[in-house]
Amino acid sequence: MESKIFSEHNFVFWFHLVISLIGPFAPFLVSWFLIIPVYAGIYIQFVFFNRCLMNEKHNLSEGTENTIFSYFFEQLGWQHDTAKVTFFVRKLMYPILILITIFWQIVLDKSPLLF
């Protein structure tokens, strides 16, 4: 399978990939007062720039639907609808993670595992 999306595998790429893969677990790992502003900042960049600003630091090929998640899925050979992945990541994922964080840590009064 020929890759449709290109990315340079530099330090920023690996950092971006690691934090992107850990991000969905952060409501259970990191205190709400730290992670909610992070999630909000990520969401705000999508609202204002319609892209992740880290993508250009590892030369993720330009395109309105390219995300680190789409690149990762493509490299694994997973068939996916890039537009749906992009919509989920840029419009839904971070508000959902904020709600999960609030519910888990504030409503259920569960402490984060790390800090």
Helices and strands as residue ranges (DSSP letters): H 11-22, G 23-25, H 26-29, H 32-49, G 55-58, H 68-76, H 82-87, I 88-93, H 94-101, I 102-107
